[in-house]
């Protein structure tokens, strides 16, 4: 069977690697618009690099009339622990030699001002009662919080009321480095063919039932044929879906959101003083991806601090592509959905437009407000992050991700953003189960799956504390993040 994958980012590369591990007989080709794997949203500074497991992100635990919901947080935490099993498997088999090239232990903290202390305490009480978050600590004591996150506290007056939580076993993940190493392993060891510099222009079904993929490769037209097509191209998945003429394509369109960060290189000694990712509370009307946070990042052995994000409204699908591409991806039936989102979420649209025109002075003022004195301590500069495209489904804005599989199980795609890369192995496993169910009927695939994922059942991880701790501790040891 010939399987074609569009996109060599974290999703497409994970899909290819996992599919080949489970079914070596598949002929898999990846088509990538850029010149190497992981250069898009997976690249290290195109995302925050947080190993999202709901340790510190308030938007994963919404509060409604003093009732907190933790279901989303529990699911994301379980998904991330399935993801770590896959990465530990790659380490164990030698596909990745040093886990520190892509994953490093980093505290995950949440800090709030006086008006949100009760909300954070409610979150702590609810979450720390579950074994996923049993190591979480809460404090309103200035000195204790300063011991966790000194860079955020050094310039603050001691009388300022605030609260914070901390989990010591969070992670910073360089998804670009992970993607590149996976792509190398898939190509050299598993026989996956990767065609770089290949821009997909059109996909359509042949009379015989195969997918025909029309591309442009280094200026020349090239056509590919596949029995099964998976599109993991980030925002680029939307126009390809439209061109597929599948019945459900009309239900979806994309709402693009960009972002910027302030970035500062720091020394290893300075990194030891602040080895954390600290999340605050989003402004009213701001999208979830705009929650302010100060992150320690590790890239190629160099340490950085990253503060942001500063959202922006850019009508483009992917970084490096233009407005014309976005217009070409639009259809007349998309316009009512976009207008509906604009009207229903006008504060969000207004916020994004205002953020788009925010200058460096305002960015530094926000950093100074979040961490007083820090703007003058390091050499900060603005950097552009990746481009996210949120789902508009049936006219409503969605903030999650969605797997779509055609009725004949020959076309699959992933739409949406958060929590994205952090849960990619678990999401791609579910996508494979839906798109290529026949491979799981084979003994080899079942045995390989059990070897890769000792426990992939989210409910078991959530309801069996001993099993969860057994898996978590073994995997963390393999990844060097004990």
C-alpha positions in Angstrom: 0.0 0.0 0.0 1.3 3.5 -1.0 0.8 6.1 1.8 1.4 9.7 1.0 2.0 12.3 3.8 1.9 16.0 3.2 4.0 17.9 5.7 7.3 16.9 7.4 6.6 18.8 10.7 6.1 17.1 14.0 2.7 15.6 13.0 3.6 14.2 9.6 7.0 12.9 10.7 5.4 11.2 13.8 2.7 9.7 11.6 5.3 8.3 9.2 7.6 6.9 11.9 4.8 5.3 13.9 3.2 3.8 10.8 6.4 2.2 9.7 7.2 0.9 13.1 3.7 -0.8 13.2 3.6 -1.8 9.5 7.0 -2.0 7.8 5.3 -3.2 4.6 3.8 0.2 3.9 5.4 2.4 1.2 5.5 5.8 2.7 6.4 9.1 1.1 6.4 12.5 2.8 6.1 15.7 0.7 7.5 18.8 2.4 7.2 22.4 1.0 10.4 23.6 2.9 13.9 22.3 2.5 14.2 20.2 5.7 12.0 18.7 8.3 10.6 20.6 11.3 11.2 24.1 9.8 7.6 25.3 10.1 5.6 25.6 13.3 7.7 22.7 14.8 10.9 24.8 14.7 12.2 25.7 18.2 11.2 29.4 18.2 8.0 29.1 16.3 6.3 27.7 19.4 6.7 28.1 23.2 8.3 24.6 23.6 6.2 23.8 26.6 5.6 20.1 27.2 1.9 20.7 27.6 0.5 18.4 30.3 -1.8 21.0 32.0 0.6 21.6 34.9 0.4 25.4 34.5 -2.0 26.5 31.8 -5.2 28.1 33.3 -7.0 27.8 30.0 -7.1 24.0 30.4 -9.1 24.3 33.6 -12.0 26.8 32.9 -14.0 28.2 35.9 -17.7 28.9 35.6 -19.5 30.4 38.6 -16.8 29.1 41.0 -17.0 25.6 39.5 -13.8 24.4 37.9 -13.6 21.8 35.1 -10.5 19.6 35.1 -11.5 17.1 32.4 -9.5 18.7 29.6 -6.5 19.0 31.9 -6.7 15.3 32.8 -7.0 14.3 29.1 -4.0 16.4 28.0 -1.9 15.2 30.8 -2.6 11.6 29.9 -2.0 12.3 26.2 1.4 13.8 27.0 2.4 10.8 29.0 1.5 8.6 26.0 3.7 10.9 23.9 6.6 10.5 26.3 6.3 6.7 25.9 6.9 7.1 22.1 9.9 9.4 22.6 11.4 7.0 25.2 11.0 4.2 22.7 13.0 6.2 20.1 15.8 6.7 22.7 15.7 3.0 23.7 16.2 1.8 20.1 18.9 4.3 19.4 17.0 6.4 16.9 17.8 9.4 19.1 21.0 9.1 21.0 20.7 11.9 23.5 17.4 13.0 25.0 18.8 16.4 26.1 18.9 17.4 22.4 15.1 17.8 22.5 13.7 17.4 26.1 14.9 19.0 29.3 13.4 19.1 32.8 11.9 22.5 33.6 9.6 23.6 36.4 6.1 24.5 35.4 4.6 27.4 37.4 1.5 29.5 37.4 1.4 32.9 39.0 -1.6 35.2 39.5 -2.4 38.6 41.0 -4.6 39.2 44.0 -7.9 39.1 42.0 -7.3 35.5 40.9 -5.9 34.0 44.1 -9.1 32.2 44.9 -9.3 30.8 41.4 -5.8 29.4 41.6 -6.4 27.9 45.0 -9.5 26.2 43.7 -7.5 24.9 40.8 -4.8 23.6 43.1 -7.3 21.9 45.5 -9.0 20.1 42.7 -6.0 19.1 40.7 -3.6 18.1 43.5 -6.2 15.6 44.7 -5.6 13.6 41.5 -2.5 11.5 41.1 -1.5 13.3 37.9 -0.8 16.4 39.9 0.0 15.1 43.3 3.3 16.9 43.4 1.8 20.3 42.7 2.5 22.9 45.4 0.6 26.2 46.2 1.9 29.2 48.0 1.1 32.8 48.7 4.4 33.4 50.5 6.7 35.9 48.8 9.9 34.1 49.7 8.7 30.7 48.8 7.5 31.8 45.4 10.8 33.7 44.9 12.7 30.4 45.5 10.7 28.9 42.6 10.8 31.7 40.1 13.4 34.3 41.2 13.4 36.3 37.9 9.7 37.1 38.3 10.0 38.2 41.9 13.3 40.1 42.2 11.7 43.5 41.3 8.4 43.1 43.0 7.5 44.8 46.3 7.1 42.3 49.2 3.6 43.6 50.1 2.2 42.7 46.6 -0.4 40.0 47.0 -0.1 37.0 44.7 -0.2 33.3 44.6 1.6 30.6 42.6 1.8 26.9 42.0 4.7 24.8 40.9 5.4 21.3 39.6 9.1 20.4 39.5 8.8 17.8 36.8 7.7 19.8 33.8 9.6 19.9 30.5 10.9 22.1 27.8 10.7 20.4 24.4 12.5 21.4 21.2 10.0 20.0 18.7 12.2 21.1 15.8 15.2 19.1 16.9 12.9 16.1 17.7 11.3 16.3 14.3 14.6 16.5 12.5 16.0 13.4 14.3 12.8 11.5 13.7 12.9 12.4 10.0 16.5 11.2 9.8 15.6 7.9 11.5 12.5 7.4 9.3 14.5 8.1 6.1 17.7 6.2 6.9 16.4 3.3 9.0 12.8 2.8 8.2 12.8 3.4 4.4 10.5 6.5 4.4 11.0 8.6 1.3 11.0 12.4 2.0 10.7 14.9 -0.9 11.7 18.3 0.2 11.1 21.6 -1.7 7.8 20.1 -2.9 4.7 22.4 -2.8 1.4 20.6 -3.1 -0.9 22.5 -5.4 -3.9 20.2 -5.7 -5.2 16.8 -4.6 -8.0 14.8 -6.3 -9.4 11.3 -6.6 -8.7 9.4 -9.8 -11.4 7.3 -11.4 -9.6 4.2 -10.1 -9.9 5.5 -6.6 -6.3 6.5 -6.0 -5.3 10.0 -4.8 -3.5 12.1 -7.3 -1.3 14.8 -5.8 -0.3 17.6 -8.1 2.9 19.4 -6.9 5.6 21.9 -7.9 9.1 20.7 -7.0 11.8 23.3 -7.5 9.8 25.0 -10.2 8.8 21.8 -12.1 5.4 20.1 -12.0 5.5 16.6 -10.4 2.5 14.2 -9.9 2.3 11.6 -7.2 -0.2 8.8 -6.7 -1.2 7.2 -3.4 -3.7 4.7 -2.0 -4.0 6.6 1.3 -3.3 10.3 1.9 -2.6 12.0 5.2 -2.3 15.8 5.5 -0.4 17.0 8.5 0.5 20.4 7.1 -0.6 22.8 9.8 -2.5 25.7 8.4 -1.7 24.3 4.9 -4.1 21.5 5.6 -7.2 23.8 5.1 -6.7 24.6 1.4 -5.7 21.0 0.6 -8.9 19.8 2.3 -10.9 22.3 0.2 -9.4 20.9 -3.0 -10.1 17.3 -2.0 -13.9 17.8 -2.7 -14.7 15.6 0.2 -18.3 16.1 1.6 -17.2 17.4 5.0 -14.7 19.9 3.6 -17.5 22.6 3.4 -17.9 22.4 7.2 -14.4 23.7 7.9 -12.4 26.9 7.4 -9.5 28.4 9.1 -9.1 31.5 11.4 -5.4 32.5 11.3 -3.5 33.8 14.4 0.1 34.8 14.5 2.5 35.7 17.3 5.7 37.3 18.4 8.0 36.8 21.4 10.7 38.7 23.2 13.8 36.6 23.3 17.0 36.9 25.3 20.1 34.7 25.3 21.4 33.8 28.8 24.3 31.8 30.2 24.1 28.3 31.7 24.6 29.8 35.2 21.7 32.2 34.7 19.6 29.4 33.4 20.2 27.5 36.6 18.7 30.4 38.5 15.5 30.3 36.5 14.8 26.9 35.2 11.1 27.3 34.7 8.1 28.1 32.5 5.8 30.4 34.3 2.3 31.1 33.0 0.0 33.9 34.0 -3.6 34.6 33.2 -4.8 35.7 29.8 -6.4 39.1 29.2 -10.1 39.3 28.8 -11.0 38.5 25.2 -7.5 37.1 24.4 -7.2 33.7 22.7 -5.8 30.8 24.8 -2.5 30.9 22.9 -2.0 34.4 24.2 -1.6 33.5 27.9 1.5 35.4 29.0 4.5 33.3 30.0 8.2 33.5 30.7 10.0 30.4 29.5 13.5 29.0 29.8 14.3 27.5 26.3 17.2 25.3 25.3 18.2 25.2 21.6 21.4 23.6 20.4 22.9 23.8 23.9 22.3 27.5 24.2 19.8 28.8 26.8 17.3 31.5 26.2 14.5 33.3 27.9 11.3 33.8 25.9 8.4 36.1 26.9 5.1 36.4 25.2 3.3 35.6 23.1 2.1 38.8 21.5 -0.8 37.8 19.2 -1.4 39.2 15.8 -3.9 38.8 13.1 -2.2 37.8 9.9 -4.4 36.5 7.0 -1.8 33.8 6.0 -1.9 30.1 6.5 1.7 29.4 7.3 4.8 31.4 8.0 6.6 32.1 4.7 3.3 32.1 2.7 1.4 35.1 1.6 -2.1 36.6 1.7 -2.8 35.4 -1.9 -2.5 31.8 -0.8 -5.0 32.5 2.0 -7.5 34.0 -0.6 -7.0 31.1 -2.9 -7.9 28.7 -0.1 -11.2 30.5 0.5 -14.5 29.4 -0.9 -17.8 31.3 -1.1 -19.3 28.9 1.5 -16.5 30.0 4.0 -17.6 33.6 4.1 -20.7 33.2 6.3 -18.6 31.3 8.9 -15.9 33.9 9.0 -18.5 36.7 9.3 -20.2 34.8 12.1 -17.0 34.4 14.0 -16.2 38.1 13.5 -19.6 39.1 15.0 -19.7 36.5 17.8 -16.1 37.0 18.8 -15.7 40.7 18.1 -13.6 41.3 21.3 -11.2 38.7 20.1 -10.9 40.2 16.6 -10.5 43.6 18.2 -7.8 42.3 20.5 -5.9 40.6 17.7 -5.9 43.7 15.5 -4.7 45.9 18.4 -1.9 43.3 19.2 -0.8 43.3 15.5 0.1 47.0 15.8 1.8 46.8 19.2 5.3 48.2 19.1 8.4 47.2 20.9 7.8 49.8 23.6 4.5 48.2 24.5 6.0 44.7 24.4 8.7 45.7 26.9 6.1 47.4 29.1 4.2 44.1 29.3 7.4 42.2 30.2 8.1 44.8 32.9 4.6 44.3 34.3 4.9 40.5 34.3 8.5 40.5 35.7 9.6 43.9 37.1 13.2 44.7 36.3 13.7 41.9 33.9 13.5 44.0 30.7 16.8 45.7 31.7 18.6 42.6 32.9 19.0 40.9 29.6 19.4 41.8 25.9 15.9 41.2 24.6 14.8 41.4 20.9 11.5 40.7 19.3 11.2 37.5 17.2 8.3 36.2 15.1 6.7 32.9 16.1 4.8 30.4 13.9 1.4 30.9 12.5 -1.6 29.1 14.0 -4.9 28.4 12.2 -7.8 27.8 14.5 -10.8 25.7 13.3 -14.1 27.3 12.2 -16.5 24.4 12.2 -20.1 24.9 11.0 -19.6 28.6 11.6 -18.3 28.3 15.2 -14.7 29.0 16.3 -13.1 25.9 17.9 -9.9 26.1 20.1 -8.8 22.4 19.9 -7.8 19.9 17.3 -9.8 17.6 15.2 -9.0 14.4 13.3 -10.9 14.0 10.0 -11.0 10.7 8.1 -13.0 10.2 4.9 -15.7 7.5 4.8 -13.6 5.2 2.6 -10.6 5.6 4.9 -8.3 6.9 2.1 -8.0 10.5 3.3 -7.1 11.8 6.8 -6.0 15.1 8.2 -5.5 17.0 11.4 -6.9 20.5 11.9 -6.4 23.0 14.7 -3.6 24.0 17.1 -3.4 23.6 20.9 -2.1 21.5 22.5 -0.6 20.4 19.2 3.0 19.0 19.2 3.0 18.0 22.8 0.5 15.3 22.2 1.4 14.4 18.6 2.3 10.7 19.2 -1.0 10.0 20.9 -3.0 11.9 18.4 -1.2 10.3 15.5 -1.8 6.8 17.0 -5.6 7.6 17.1 -5.4 8.9 13.5 -3.7 5.6 12.4 -6.3 3.6 14.2 -9.0 5.4 12.2 -7.3 5.7 8.8 -5.5 2.4 8.6 -7.4 0.1 11.0 -6.4 -3.1 9.1 -2.8 -2.9 10.2 -3.8 -3.3 13.8 -5.4 -6.7 13.0 -1.9 -8.1 12.4 0.1 -9.7 15.2 3.3 -7.7 14.4 1.4 -4.4 14.7 -0.2 -5.4 18.0 3.2 -6.5 19.4 5.0 -3.4 18.1 2.3 -1.1 19.6 2.6 -2.7 23.0 6.4 -2.3 22.8 6.1 1.4 21.8 3.2 2.2 24.2 3.2 0.1 27.3 0.0 1.9 28.3 -1.8 4.0 25.8 -5.3 3.8 27.4 -6.0 7.3 28.7 -8.7 6.1 31.1 -6.3 3.6 32.7 -3.7 6.2 33.2 -6.3 8.5 34.8 -7.9 5.9 37.1 -5.0 3.6 38.0 -2.5 5.6 40.1 0.0 2.7 40.4 0.0 2.0 36.7 0.4 5.6 35.9 3.4 6.1 38.3 5.0 2.9 37.0 4.8 4.1 33.4 5.7 7.7 34.2 8.8 6.9 36.3 10.2 4.4 33.7 9.7 6.8 30.8 11.1 9.8 32.7 14.2 7.8 33.5 14.7 6.8 29.8 14.3 10.5 28.9 16.6 11.8 31.6 14.0 14.0 33.3 13.7 12.2 36.6 
